[in-house]
Amino acid sequence: MLGPQRRSAIVNEVRRRGGVRLSELASVLGVSDMTVRRDVDALVEQGLLTRVRGGVLPVDTPADEPAFATKQVRQAAEKAAIAAAAAALVAPGSAVGISAGTTTAALAQKLTEVNNLTIVTNSVAVSDVLHRAANPTQTVILTGGIRTPSDALVGSAATTLLAGLNLDVLFLGVHGMDDRGGFTTPNLAEAETNRALVAAARRTVVLADHTKWGVVGIATIIPLDGADVLVTDSGLDASALAVLRANIADVMCVEVSSGRPTDASTSVVRSIPSVRPAPPARVER
């Protein structure tokens, strides 16, 4: 394959997938990593691609994840409704994982009054919410790690801790959801930590408002069918909802005005027992 043909193939592959690692491009094209890097550098210089750490994005995809405070004010009503519906899935005495994100932070606020929970999170914001509430029956465990723009703690410190835990349910916040890309994030390290959270949990509940549909981050956390439950809002269009229901057993769609589910099947998360009794509250950092 000639250089121009190879670079055209790179652009097409990146646009098709919404973001690709350089190592994957080298494998697909059957060339060396050095060749791919040179081609990508040329395409970035021409304004056809955006380079990010470890990979490449289309030019119309944000290269940097917005800060937590920036995202927190977006779709606030939808996030509140989703959080209220998700909180109803948690039984007292459960071991709960909560990933980083503004919607999961809203969920944490709803969970402050649920007793005897053991909550494991890699989110500084989630930990702060629970710490301020100071429910004496709850145990809150904050993983270590390197802090990302979304206030997530990531890296080996987080994944090592999570590898030894057993959670009843994980509530997973995501940057985007797409029929091909699945549930994604723009941060490769955060994707790795989120996958460790998923592996530690019996059930995974994804929290994502309607604006996340069609958004593709560079790293896939899990495919659509990797979620046991999705809690989203009524702003999602019918065609997207049909795709999600074809892949996920339990899709809860909440009305933004009331925050109550309008079309949801009974979730098995409701009946999951606690792994172990929760000791008195503490926050480990």
GIJOWO-V55580 format. One record per helix or strand of 3 or more residues. SS is the DSSP state (H for helix, E for strand). FROM is the first residue (numbers start at 1). TO is the last residue. Records with the same first field share a line. If there is no record, write none. Layout:
SS = FROM-TO / FROM-TO
This chain:
H = 3-17 / 22-29 / 33-45 / 68-72 / 76-87 / 102-111 / 124-133 / 156-163 / 188-200 / 210-212 / 224-226 / 238-247 / 268-271
E = 49-52 / 55-58 / 95-98 / 118-121 / 139-142 / 152-154 / 167-173 / 176-178 / 182-185 / 201-207 / 219-222 / 229-233 / 250-254 / 261-263
